């Protein structure tokens, strides 16, 4: 590493607000990349009747757990939970809602204030605000990181095409 680069890094580390902001941003961004494992309305793992199931990665019908419907199992339904817990168990994410899951068990009308279930409250559609923010954060910053790379690659290919045309 050049002395100039070392000096720039030391100057950046001396700016405590900028340095800690970078680390907070990186932690939040990495957590948002794995948001489906932190917050989901499907269990991460289901052990049922000797079999292992991963509902986050694959869809399973309710019939596979002894239910009546061939449609995808609704793991938030008390009936499905009872079926699974008779012959197995489920491991849930920290937050049992997805970004588009409607919470029908609110203490009051939507939008609701923060509580133990909805850490930042809900919006007017009774969806958890924390998860909507997390998904928006992930989308915006992935777009912000990928779009310049895409534009640069297109621009370089256009420049290369023009240079080839001029050379011929």
C-alpha positions as CSV (number, residue, x, y, z in Angstrom):
1,X,0.0,0.0,0.0
2,X,1.4,3.4,-0.9
3,X,2.2,6.0,1.8
4,X,-0.5,8.3,0.2
5,X,-3.2,5.6,0.6
6,X,-2.1,4.9,4.2
7,X,-2.3,8.6,5.0
8,X,-5.9,8.7,3.5
9,X,-6.9,5.7,5.6
10,X,-5.5,7.2,8.8
11,X,-7.3,10.5,8.0
12,X,-10.6,8.6,7.5
13,X,-10.1,6.7,10.7
14,X,-9.5,10.0,12.6
15,X,-13.0,11.1,11.4
16,X,-14.8,9.1,14.0
17,X,-18.3,9.9,12.7
18,X,-17.5,8.8,9.2
19,X,-15.6,5.7,10.3
20,X,-18.5,4.5,12.6
21,X,-21.1,5.4,10.0
22,X,-19.3,3.2,7.5
23,X,-19.4,0.2,9.9
24,X,-23.0,0.8,10.8
25,X,-23.9,1.0,7.2
26,X,-22.0,-2.2,6.4
27,X,-23.7,-4.2,9.2
28,X,-27.1,-3.0,8.2
29,X,-26.5,-3.8,4.6
30,X,-25.2,-7.3,5.4
31,X,-28.2,-7.9,7.6
32,X,-30.6,-6.7,4.9
33,X,-29.0,-9.2,2.4
34,X,-30.0,-12.0,4.7
35,X,-33.4,-10.4,5.6
36,X,-35.3,-13.5,4.6
37,X,-33.5,-15.5,7.3
38,X,-34.1,-12.8,9.9
39,X,-37.7,-12.1,9.2
40,X,-40.1,-14.4,7.4
41,X,-43.6,-15.7,7.8
42,X,-42.3,-19.2,7.0
43,X,-40.1,-21.3,9.4
44,X,-36.5,-21.7,8.6
45,X,-36.6,-25.4,9.4
46,X,-39.3,-28.0,10.0
47,X,-38.7,-31.5,11.3
48,X,-41.8,-33.5,10.7
49,X,-42.3,-37.3,10.9
50,X,-38.6,-38.0,10.5
51,X,-38.2,-35.7,7.5
52,X,-36.4,-32.3,7.2
53,X,-38.1,-29.4,5.4
54,X,-36.8,-26.0,4.6
55,X,-39.9,-23.8,3.8
56,X,-37.8,-20.7,3.2
57,X,-36.1,-22.3,0.3
58,X,-38.9,-24.6,-1.1
59,X,-42.7,-24.6,-1.1
60,X,-44.4,-27.5,0.6
61,X,-48.1,-28.3,0.4
62,X,-50.3,-28.6,3.5
63,X,-50.9,-32.3,2.6
64,X,-47.2,-33.1,3.3
65,X,-47.9,-32.2,6.9
66,X,-51.2,-34.1,7.1
67,X,-53.5,-31.3,6.1
68,X,-56.3,-31.3,3.6
69,X,-55.2,-28.8,0.9
70,X,-52.7,-29.2,-2.0
71,X,-51.9,-25.5,-1.8
72,X,-48.8,-24.2,-0.1
73,X,-48.9,-24.5,3.7
74,X,-49.7,-21.4,5.6
75,X,-47.4,-21.8,8.6
76,X,-49.0,-19.0,10.5
77,X,-52.3,-20.9,10.6
78,X,-52.9,-22.5,14.0
79,X,-54.3,-25.6,12.3
80,X,-51.1,-26.2,10.3
81,X,-48.9,-25.4,13.4
82,X,-50.8,-28.0,15.4
83,X,-50.4,-30.6,12.6
84,X,-46.6,-30.0,12.5
85,X,-46.1,-29.9,16.3
86,X,-47.9,-33.3,16.7
87,X,-45.1,-35.1,14.9
88,X,-42.2,-32.6,14.9
89,X,-41.2,-29.0,15.5
90,X,-40.4,-25.7,13.7
91,X,-37.6,-23.3,14.0
92,X,-38.8,-19.7,13.3
93,X,-36.8,-16.6,12.3
94,X,-36.4,-13.8,14.9
95,X,-39.3,-11.9,13.4
96,X,-42.3,-14.0,12.3
97,X,-43.5,-11.7,9.5
98,X,-42.5,-11.1,6.0
99,X,-42.4,-7.7,4.4
100,X,-45.9,-8.2,2.9
101,X,-47.5,-10.2,5.7
102,X,-50.6,-8.6,7.1
103,X,-50.8,-8.8,10.9
104,X,-54.4,-9.6,11.8
105,X,-53.7,-9.7,15.6
106,X,-53.0,-6.0,16.2
107,X,-53.9,-4.6,19.6
108,X,-55.8,-1.7,17.9
109,X,-56.6,-0.4,14.4
110,X,-53.9,0.0,11.8
111,X,-51.6,1.9,11.7
112,X,-50.5,0.8,15.2
113,X,-47.8,2.0,17.5
114,X,-44.7,-0.1,18.2
115,X,-45.1,-3.1,20.4
116,X,-43.3,-6.4,21.2
117,X,-44.4,-8.0,17.9
118,X,-44.0,-5.0,15.5
119,X,-40.9,-3.2,16.7
120,X,-41.5,-0.1,14.6
121,X,-45.2,-0.4,14.4
122,X,-47.4,-1.1,11.4
123,X,-48.5,1.0,8.4
124,X,-52.1,1.6,7.3
125,X,-52.3,-1.9,5.7
126,X,-51.2,-3.6,9.0
127,X,-47.8,-4.6,7.5
128,X,-44.7,-4.4,9.7
129,X,-42.9,-1.2,9.0
130,X,-39.5,-2.5,10.1
131,X,-39.5,-5.2,7.3
132,X,-40.8,-2.8,4.6
133,X,-37.9,-0.5,5.5
134,X,-35.4,-3.3,5.5
135,X,-36.5,-4.5,2.0
136,X,-36.4,-1.0,0.6
137,X,-33.0,-0.5,2.1
138,X,-31.7,-3.6,0.5
139,X,-33.2,-2.8,-2.9
140,X,-32.0,0.8,-3.0
141,X,-28.4,0.0,-2.0
142,X,-28.1,-3.0,-4.2
143,X,-29.3,-0.9,-7.1
144,X,-26.9,1.9,-6.1
145,X,-24.0,-0.5,-6.1
146,X,-25.0,-2.4,-9.3
147,X,-26.2,0.4,-11.5
148,X,-22.8,2.2,-11.8
149,X,-21.1,-1.1,-12.6
150,X,-23.7,-1.7,-15.4
151,X,-23.4,1.8,-16.8
152,X,-19.6,1.7,-16.7
153,X,-19.5,-1.7,-18.5
154,X,-22.0,-0.4,-21.2
155,X,-20.0,2.8,-21.6
156,X,-16.7,0.9,-21.9
157,X,-18.2,-1.5,-24.5
158,X,-19.6,1.5,-26.5
159,X,-16.1,3.2,-26.4
160,X,-14.5,0.0,-27.5
161,X,-17.0,-0.4,-30.3
162,X,-16.3,3.2,-31.5
163,X,-12.5,2.7,-31.3
164,X,-12.8,-0.5,-33.3
165,X,-14.9,1.3,-36.0
166,X,-12.4,4.2,-36.2
167,X,-9.4,1.8,-36.4
168,X,-11.0,-0.1,-39.3
